[in-house]
Amino acid sequence: MTEESKDNALEQGETVIIPKRQLREASAEVEALSEIAGLEGEIELDAGAAELAQAREVAAAGREVLAAGASELTRGVDALAASERSAVLSETVGIAGVSDVAQGAELLDASDDLAEMGAFVAAMSGEDLERGMDLASLYGELVVAGDVMAEMGLPVMAAFLADRGQWLREIAVDELRQYGASRALAELMEDTSQQVADLGIGEVEEGLTRLAISDEMAEESEALAEAGIEMTVEGLADLAAAEAMRDAGATLALDGIATVAEGAADMGASEALHATAARLESTADESSEEESGD
Protein backbone atom coordinates (compact mmCIF):
# COMPACT_ATOMS: atom_id res chain seq x y z
CA MET A 1 0.00 0.00 0.00
CA THR A 2 1.37 3.37 -1.04
CA GLU A 3 1.50 6.40 1.22
CA GLU A 4 -1.21 8.10 -0.83
CA SER A 5 -3.51 5.12 -0.52
CA LYS A 6 -2.84 5.00 3.23
CA ASP A 7 -3.84 8.64 3.58
CA ASN A 8 -7.02 8.08 1.57
CA ALA A 9 -7.88 5.10 3.70
CA LEU A 10 -7.36 7.07 6.89
CA GLU A 11 -9.56 9.86 5.57
CA GLN A 12 -12.32 7.36 4.82
CA GLY A 13 -12.04 5.77 8.27
CA GLU A 14 -10.71 2.50 7.01
CA THR A 15 -8.32 0.33 9.01
CA VAL A 16 -4.77 0.52 7.70
CA ILE A 17 -2.59 -2.53 8.20
CA ILE A 18 1.10 -1.75 8.60
CA PRO A 19 3.52 -4.56 7.99
CA LYS A 20 5.22 -5.90 11.06
CA ARG A 21 8.63 -5.23 9.52
CA GLN A 22 7.84 -1.55 9.30
CA LEU A 23 6.47 -1.62 12.82
CA ARG A 24 9.69 -3.15 14.14
CA GLU A 25 11.82 -0.68 12.17
CA ALA A 26 9.75 2.20 13.51
CA SER A 27 10.04 0.75 17.01
CA ALA A 28 13.82 0.52 16.66
CA GLU A 29 14.03 4.08 15.37
CA VAL A 30 11.84 5.39 18.17
CA GLU A 31 13.87 3.42 20.74
CA ALA A 32 17.06 4.92 19.31
CA LEU A 33 15.53 8.36 19.60
CA SER A 34 14.50 7.48 23.18
CA GLU A 35 18.06 6.50 24.04
CA ILE A 36 19.44 9.67 22.48
CA ALA A 37 16.91 11.79 24.37
CA GLY A 38 17.75 9.89 27.56
CA LEU A 39 21.47 10.46 27.12
CA GLU A 40 20.91 14.12 26.37
CA GLY A 41 18.64 14.37 29.41
CA GLU A 42 21.24 12.76 31.67
CA ILE A 43 23.94 15.06 30.30
CA GLU A 44 21.73 18.11 30.84
CA LEU A 45 20.75 16.94 34.33
CA ASP A 46 24.41 16.43 35.24
CA ALA A 47 25.32 19.81 33.76
CA GLY A 48 22.43 21.46 35.60
CA ALA A 49 23.42 19.80 38.87
CA ALA A 50 27.02 20.99 38.34
CA GLU A 51 25.80 24.53 37.63
CA LEU A 52 23.62 24.46 40.75
CA ALA A 53 26.54 23.16 42.83
CA GLN A 54 28.76 25.88 41.39
CA ALA A 55 26.03 28.43 42.12
CA ARG A 56 25.92 27.23 45.75
CA GLU A 57 29.71 27.51 46.01
CA VAL A 58 29.67 31.00 44.51
CA ALA A 59 26.84 32.00 46.85
CA ALA A 60 28.73 30.64 49.88
CA ALA A 61 31.90 32.41 48.80
CA GLY A 62 29.87 35.57 48.23
CA ARG A 63 28.46 35.35 51.76
CA GLU A 64 31.98 34.98 53.15
CA VAL A 65 33.21 37.95 51.14
CA LEU A 66 30.15 39.93 52.24
CA ALA A 67 30.83 39.14 55.90
CA ALA A 68 34.50 40.02 55.48
CA GLY A 69 33.61 43.26 53.70
CA ALA A 70 31.11 44.24 56.38
CA SER A 71 33.66 43.48 59.09
CA GLU A 72 36.38 45.42 57.26
CA LEU A 73 34.03 48.34 56.69
CA THR A 74 33.03 48.36 60.37
CA ARG A 75 36.67 48.28 61.43
CA GLY A 76 37.44 51.09 59.04
CA VAL A 77 34.64 53.26 60.41
CA ASP A 78 35.77 52.50 63.97
CA ALA A 79 39.37 53.37 63.08
CA LEU A 80 38.27 56.69 61.55
CA ALA A 81 36.22 57.48 64.66
CA ALA A 82 39.19 56.59 66.88
CA SER A 83 41.40 58.77 64.68
CA GLU A 84 39.06 61.70 65.15
CA ARG A 85 38.97 61.18 68.92
CA SER A 86 42.75 60.89 69.04
CA ALA A 87 43.09 64.09 67.01
CA VAL A 88 40.81 65.96 69.43
CA LEU A 89 42.75 64.64 72.42
CA SER A 90 46.03 65.52 70.73
CA GLU A 91 44.86 69.07 70.17
CA THR A 92 43.59 69.36 73.75
CA VAL A 93 46.81 67.98 75.24
CA GLY A 94 48.85 70.19 72.90
CA ILE A 95 46.98 73.31 74.04
CA ALA A 96 47.53 72.31 77.67
CA GLY A 97 51.23 71.73 76.96
CA VAL A 98 51.63 75.16 75.37
CA SER A 99 49.83 76.71 78.34
CA ASP A 100 52.13 74.89 80.79
CA VAL A 101 55.24 76.02 78.95
CA ALA A 102 53.96 79.61 78.90
CA GLN A 103 53.19 79.50 82.62
CA GLY A 104 56.59 77.99 83.30
CA ALA A 105 58.27 80.77 81.33
CA GLU A 106 56.33 83.38 83.30
CA LEU A 107 57.34 81.75 86.57
CA LEU A 108 60.99 81.67 85.50
CA ASP A 109 60.78 85.35 84.60
CA ALA A 110 59.24 86.07 88.00
CA SER A 111 62.01 84.02 89.62
CA ASP A 112 64.64 86.10 87.85
CA ASP A 113 62.91 89.29 89.00
CA LEU A 114 62.83 88.07 92.59
CA ALA A 115 66.48 87.09 92.42
CA GLU A 116 67.42 90.54 91.16
CA MET A 117 65.33 92.21 93.85
CA GLY A 118 66.89 89.96 96.51
CA ALA A 119 70.35 90.88 95.32
CA PHE A 120 69.41 94.55 95.42
CA VAL A 121 68.01 94.24 98.95
CA ALA A 122 71.11 92.34 100.02
CA ALA A 123 73.29 95.15 98.66
CA MET A 124 71.19 97.72 100.49
CA SER A 125 71.45 95.77 103.74
CA GLY A 126 75.25 95.83 103.41
CA GLU A 127 75.12 99.62 103.14
CA ASP A 128 72.87 99.76 106.22
CA LEU A 129 75.41 97.70 108.17
CA GLU A 130 78.28 99.91 107.11
CA ARG A 131 76.39 103.11 107.91
CA GLY A 132 75.19 101.75 111.26
CA MET A 133 78.73 100.82 112.26
CA ASP A 134 80.00 104.26 111.21
CA LEU A 135 77.30 105.93 113.29
CA ALA A 136 78.12 103.70 116.25
CA SER A 137 81.76 104.70 115.92
CA LEU A 138 80.79 108.41 115.86
CA TYR A 139 78.63 107.84 118.90
CA GLY A 140 81.61 106.45 120.79
CA GLU A 141 83.78 109.36 119.72
CA LEU A 142 81.19 111.91 120.88
CA VAL A 143 80.86 110.15 124.24
CA VAL A 144 84.62 110.34 124.75
CA ALA A 145 84.67 113.99 123.62
CA GLY A 146 81.85 114.80 126.09
CA ASP A 147 83.80 113.19 128.94
CA VAL A 148 86.82 115.31 128.01
CA MET A 149 84.70 118.48 127.95
CA ALA A 150 83.31 117.62 131.39
CA GLU A 151 86.82 117.21 132.81
CA MET A 152 87.77 120.55 131.23
CA GLY A 153 84.92 122.25 133.09
CA LEU A 154 82.69 122.69 130.04
CA PRO A 155 79.47 121.03 131.20
CA VAL A 156 77.28 122.64 128.52
CA MET A 157 79.51 121.34 125.73
CA ALA A 158 79.74 118.01 127.50
CA ALA A 159 75.92 117.76 127.72
CA PHE A 160 75.54 118.74 124.07
CA LEU A 161 78.03 116.14 122.93
CA ALA A 162 76.35 113.51 125.13
CA ASP A 163 72.94 114.40 123.65
CA ARG A 164 74.29 114.23 120.08
CA GLY A 165 76.00 110.99 120.86
CA GLN A 166 72.79 109.47 122.16
CA TRP A 167 71.00 110.62 119.04
CA LEU A 168 73.65 108.99 116.82
CA ARG A 169 73.44 105.84 118.93
CA GLU A 170 69.71 105.56 118.29
CA ILE A 171 70.22 106.08 114.57
CA ALA A 172 72.99 103.46 114.53
CA VAL A 173 70.74 100.95 116.32
CA ASP A 174 67.95 101.62 113.80
CA GLU A 175 70.35 101.16 110.91
CA LEU A 176 71.60 97.87 112.33
CA ARG A 177 68.02 96.69 112.91
CA GLN A 178 67.17 97.64 109.32
CA TYR A 179 70.22 95.71 108.17
CA GLY A 180 68.95 92.59 109.95
CA ALA A 181 65.47 92.97 108.46
CA SER A 182 66.86 93.62 104.98
CA ARG A 183 69.12 90.63 105.20
CA ALA A 184 66.23 88.40 106.27
CA LEU A 185 64.12 89.81 103.44
CA ALA A 186 66.91 89.19 100.95
CA GLU A 187 67.24 85.57 102.09
CA LEU A 188 63.47 85.13 101.92
CA MET A 189 63.37 86.56 98.42
CA GLU A 190 66.21 84.29 97.37
CA ASP A 191 64.38 81.23 98.72
CA THR A 192 61.14 82.36 97.08
CA SER A 193 62.96 82.92 93.81
CA GLN A 194 64.32 79.37 93.92
CA GLN A 195 60.88 77.95 94.71
CA VAL A 196 59.31 79.90 91.87
CA ALA A 197 62.11 78.76 89.56
CA ASP A 198 61.48 75.14 90.54
CA LEU A 199 57.78 75.59 89.84
CA GLY A 200 58.58 77.20 86.51
CA ILE A 201 60.92 74.37 85.52
CA GLY A 202 58.29 71.84 86.57
CA GLU A 203 55.64 73.58 84.48
CA VAL A 204 57.96 73.73 81.48
CA GLU A 205 58.87 70.05 81.82
CA GLU A 206 55.21 69.11 82.19
CA GLY A 207 54.34 71.22 79.18
CA LEU A 208 57.07 69.64 77.07
CA THR A 209 55.89 66.19 78.15
CA ARG A 210 52.35 67.03 77.13
CA LEU A 211 53.56 68.38 73.80
CA ALA A 212 55.47 65.14 73.19
CA ILE A 213 52.35 63.13 74.07
CA SER A 214 50.33 65.38 71.78
CA ASP A 215 52.74 64.69 68.90
CA GLU A 216 52.52 60.94 69.53
CA MET A 217 48.73 61.09 69.61
CA ALA A 218 48.71 63.13 66.39
CA GLU A 219 50.89 60.50 64.70
CA GLU A 220 48.61 57.77 66.04
CA SER A 221 45.61 59.69 64.73
CA GLU A 222 47.17 59.91 61.27
CA ALA A 223 48.02 56.20 61.31
CA LEU A 224 44.46 55.34 62.39
CA ALA A 225 43.04 57.59 59.69
CA GLU A 226 45.16 55.93 57.00
CA ALA A 227 44.27 52.46 58.28
CA GLY A 228 40.60 53.43 58.54
CA ILE A 229 40.51 54.71 54.97
CA GLU A 230 42.31 51.61 53.71
CA MET A 231 39.98 49.24 55.57
CA THR A 232 36.93 51.21 54.42
CA VAL A 233 38.05 51.00 50.80
CA GLU A 234 38.77 47.28 51.15
CA GLY A 235 35.40 46.75 52.83
CA LEU A 236 33.55 48.58 50.06
CA ALA A 237 35.50 46.58 47.46
CA ASP A 238 34.56 43.35 49.22
CA LEU A 239 30.91 44.39 49.33
CA ALA A 240 30.99 45.16 45.61
CA ALA A 241 32.67 41.81 44.94
CA ALA A 242 30.09 40.05 47.11
CA GLU A 243 27.28 41.70 45.16
CA ALA A 244 28.88 40.61 41.88
CA MET A 245 29.29 37.08 43.22
CA ARG A 246 25.67 37.07 44.35
CA ASP A 247 24.55 38.10 40.85
CA ALA A 248 26.84 35.49 39.28
CA GLY A 249 25.50 32.83 41.64
CA ALA A 250 21.93 33.78 40.84
CA THR A 251 22.70 33.60 37.10
CA LEU A 252 24.34 30.19 37.54
CA ALA A 253 21.39 28.99 39.59
CA LEU A 254 18.91 30.13 36.93
CA ASP A 255 21.00 28.51 34.22
CA GLY A 256 21.23 25.34 36.27
CA ILE A 257 17.49 25.27 36.86
CA ALA A 258 16.86 25.81 33.14
CA THR A 259 19.36 23.07 32.26
CA VAL A 260 17.78 20.67 34.76
CA ALA A 261 14.35 21.48 33.33
CA GLU A 262 15.62 20.76 29.83
CA GLY A 263 17.18 17.52 31.05
CA ALA A 264 13.94 16.53 32.78
CA ALA A 265 12.02 17.31 29.59
CA ASP A 266 14.46 15.17 27.59
CA MET A 267 14.13 12.36 30.12
CA GLY A 268 10.35 12.61 29.89
CA ALA A 269 10.55 12.59 26.12
CA SER A 270 12.86 9.57 26.31
CA GLU A 271 10.38 7.68 28.48
CA ALA A 272 7.53 8.62 26.15
CA LEU A 273 9.53 7.49 23.12
CA HIS A 274 10.49 4.29 24.91
CA ALA A 275 6.84 3.62 25.68
CA THR A 276 5.94 4.31 22.03
CA ALA A 277 8.70 1.96 20.83
CA ALA A 278 7.45 -0.71 23.21
CA ARG A 279 3.91 -0.21 21.94
CA LEU A 280 5.04 -0.55 18.30
CA GLU A 281 7.01 -3.68 19.17
CA SER A 282 3.97 -5.09 20.93
CA THR A 283 1.78 -4.30 17.94
CA ALA A 284 4.26 -6.00 15.64
CA ASP A 285 4.20 -9.08 17.89
CA GLU A 286 0.39 -9.12 17.89
CA SER A 287 0.40 -8.83 14.09
CA SER A 288 2.74 -11.82 13.86
CA GLU A 289 0.45 -13.86 16.08
CA GLU A 290 -2.57 -12.99 13.96
CA GLU A 291 -0.75 -13.98 10.77
CA SER A 292 0.27 -17.27 12.40
CA GLY A 293 -3.36 -17.95 13.40
CA ASP A 294 -4.57 -17.31 9.92
C-alpha positions in Angstrom: 0.0 0.0 0.0 1.4 3.4 -1.0 1.5 6.4 1.2 -1.2 8.1 -0.8 -3.5 5.1 -0.5 -2.8 5.0 3.2 -3.8 8.6 3.6 -7.0 8.1 1.6 -7.9 5.1 3.7 -7.4 7.1 6.9 -9.6 9.9 5.6 -12.3 7.4 4.8 -12.0 5.8 8.3 -10.7 2.5 7.0 -8.3 0.3 9.0 -4.8 0.5 7.7 -2.6 -2.5 8.2 1.1 -1.7 8.6 3.5 -4.6 8.0 5.2 -5.9 11.1 8.6 -5.2 9.5 7.8 -1.6 9.3 6.5 -1.6 12.8 9.7 -3.2 14.1 11.8 -0.7 12.2 9.8 2.2 13.5 10.0 0.8 17.0 13.8 0.5 16.7 14.0 4.1 15.4 11.8 5.4 18.2 13.9 3.4 20.7 17.1 4.9 19.3 15.5 8.4 19.6 14.5 7.5 23.2 18.1 6.5 24.0 19.4 9.7 22.5 16.9 11.8 24.4 17.8 9.9 27.6 21.5 10.5 27.1 20.9 14.1 26.4 18.6 14.4 29.4 21.2 12.8 31.7 23.9 15.1 30.3 21.7 18.1 30.8 20.7 16.9 34.3 24.4 16.4 35.2 25.3 19.8 33.8 22.4 21.5 35.6 23.4 19.8 38.9 27.0 21.0 38.3 25.8 24.5 37.6 23.6 24.5 40.8 26.5 23.2 42.8 28.8 25.9 41.4 26.0 28.4 42.1 25.9 27.2 45.7 29.7 27.5 46.0 29.7 31.0 44.5 26.8 32.0 46.8 28.7 30.6 49.9 31.9 32.4 48.8 29.9 35.6 48.2 28.5 35.4 51.8 32.0 35.0 53.2 33.2 37.9 51.1 30.1 39.9 52.2 30.8 39.1 55.9 34.5 40.0 55.5 33.6 43.3 53.7 31.1 44.2 56.4 33.7 43.5 59.1 36.4 45.4 57.3 34.0 48.3 56.7 33.0 48.4 60.4 36.7 48.3 61.4 37.4 51.1 59.0 34.6 53.3 60.4 35.8 52.5 64.0 39.4 53.4 63.1 38.3 56.7 61.6 36.2 57.5 64.7 39.2 56.6 66.9 41.4 58.8 64.7 39.1 61.7 65.2 39.0 61.2 68.9 42.8 60.9 69.0 43.1 64.1 67.0 40.8 66.0 69.4 42.8 64.6 72.4 46.0 65.5 70.7 44.9 69.1 70.2 43.6 69.4 73.7 46.8 68.0 75.2 48.8 70.2 72.9 47.0 73.3 74.0 47.5 72.3 77.7 51.2 71.7 77.0 51.6 75.2 75.4 49.8 76.7 78.3 52.1 74.9 80.8 55.2 76.0 78.9 54.0 79.6 78.9 53.2 79.5 82.6 56.6 78.0 83.3 58.3 80.8 81.3 56.3 83.4 83.3 57.3 81.8 86.6 61.0 81.7 85.5 60.8 85.4 84.6 59.2 86.1 88.0 62.0 84.0 89.6 64.6 86.1 87.9 62.9 89.3 89.0 62.8 88.1 92.6 66.5 87.1 92.4 67.4 90.5 91.2 65.3 92.2 93.9 66.9 90.0 96.5 70.4 90.9 95.3 69.4 94.6 95.4 68.0 94.2 99.0 71.1 92.3 100.0 73.3 95.1 98.7 71.2 97.7 100.5 71.5 95.8 103.7 75.3 95.8 103.4 75.1 99.6 103.1 72.9 99.8 106.2 75.4 97.7 108.2 78.3 99.9 107.1 76.4 103.1 107.9 75.2 101.7 111.3 78.7 100.8 112.3 80.0 104.3 111.2 77.3 105.9 113.3 78.1 103.7 116.3 81.8 104.7 115.9 80.8 108.4 115.9 78.6 107.8 118.9 81.6 106.4 120.8 83.8 109.4 119.7 81.2 111.9 120.9 80.9 110.2 124.2 84.6 110.3 124.7 84.7 114.0 123.6 81.9 114.8 126.1 83.8 113.2 128.9 86.8 115.3 128.0 84.7 118.5 127.9 83.3 117.6 131.4 86.8 117.2 132.8 87.8 120.6 131.2 84.9 122.2 133.1 82.7 122.7 130.0 79.5 121.0 131.2 77.3 122.6 128.5 79.5 121.3 125.7 79.7 118.0 127.5 75.9 117.8 127.7 75.5 118.7 124.1 78.0 116.1 122.9 76.3 113.5 125.1 72.9 114.4 123.6 74.3 114.2 120.1 76.0 111.0 120.9 72.8 109.5 122.2 71.0 110.6 119.0 73.7 109.0 116.8 73.4 105.8 118.9 69.7 105.6 118.3 70.2 106.1 114.6 73.0 103.5 114.5 70.7 101.0 116.3 67.9 101.6 113.8 70.3 101.2 110.9 71.6 97.9 112.3 68.0 96.7 112.9 67.2 97.6 109.3 70.2 95.7 108.2 69.0 92.6 110.0 65.5 93.0 108.5 66.9 93.6 105.0 69.1 90.6 105.2 66.2 88.4 106.3 64.1 89.8 103.4 66.9 89.2 100.9 67.2 85.6 102.1 63.5 85.1 101.9 63.4 86.6 98.4 66.2 84.3 97.4 64.4 81.2 98.7 61.1 82.4 97.1 63.0 82.9 93.8 64.3 79.4 93.9 60.9 77.9 94.7 59.3 79.9 91.9 62.1 78.8 89.6 61.5 75.1 90.5 57.8 75.6 89.8 58.6 77.2 86.5 60.9 74.4 85.5 58.3 71.8 86.6 55.6 73.6 84.5 58.0 73.7 81.5 58.9 70.1 81.8 55.2 69.1 82.2 54.3 71.2 79.2 57.1 69.6 77.1 55.9 66.2 78.1 52.3 67.0 77.1 53.6 68.4 73.8 55.5 65.1 73.2 52.3 63.1 74.1 50.3 65.4 71.8 52.7 64.7 68.9 52.5 60.9 69.5 48.7 61.1 69.6 48.7 63.1 66.4 50.9 60.5 64.7 48.6 57.8 66.0 45.6 59.7 64.7 47.2 59.9 61.3 48.0 56.2 61.3 44.5 55.3 62.4 43.0 57.6 59.7 45.2 55.9 57.0 44.3 52.5 58.3 40.6 53.4 58.5 40.5 54.7 55.0 42.3 51.6 53.7 40.0 49.2 55.6 36.9 51.2 54.4 38.1 51.0 50.8 38.8 47.3 51.2 35.4 46.8 52.8 33.6 48.6 50.1 35.5 46.6 47.5 34.6 43.3 49.2 30.9 44.4 49.3 31.0 45.2 45.6 32.7 41.8 44.9 30.1 40.1 47.1 27.3 41.7 45.2 28.9 40.6 41.9 29.3 37.1 43.2 25.7 37.1 44.3 24.5 38.1 40.9 26.8 35.5 39.3 25.5 32.8 41.6 21.9 33.8 40.8 22.7 33.6 37.1 24.3 30.2 37.5 21.4 29.0 39.6 18.9 30.1 36.9 21.0 28.5 34.2 21.2 25.3 36.3 17.5 25.3 36.9 16.9 25.8 33.1 19.4 23.1 32.3 17.8 20.7 34.8 14.4 21.5 33.3 15.6 20.8 29.8 17.2 17.5 31.0 13.9 16.5 32.8 12.0 17.3 29.6 14.5 15.2 27.6 14.1 12.4 30.1 10.3 12.6 29.9 10.5 12.6 26.1 12.9 9.6 26.3 10.4 7.7 28.5 7.5 8.6 26.2 9.5 7.5 23.1 10.5 4.3 24.9 6.8 3.6 25.7 5.9 4.3 22.0 8.7 2.0 20.8 7.5 -0.7 23.2 3.9 -0.2 21.9 5.0 -0.5 18.3 7.0 -3.7 19.2 4.0 -5.1 20.9 1.8 -4.3 17.9 4.3 -6.0 15.6 4.2 -9.1 17.9 0.4 -9.1 17.9 0.4 -8.8 14.1 2.7 -11.8 13.9 0.5 -13.9 16.1 -2.6 -13.0 14.0 -0.7 -14.0 10.8 0.3 -17.3 12.4 -3.4 -18.0 13.4 -4.6 -17.3 9.9 
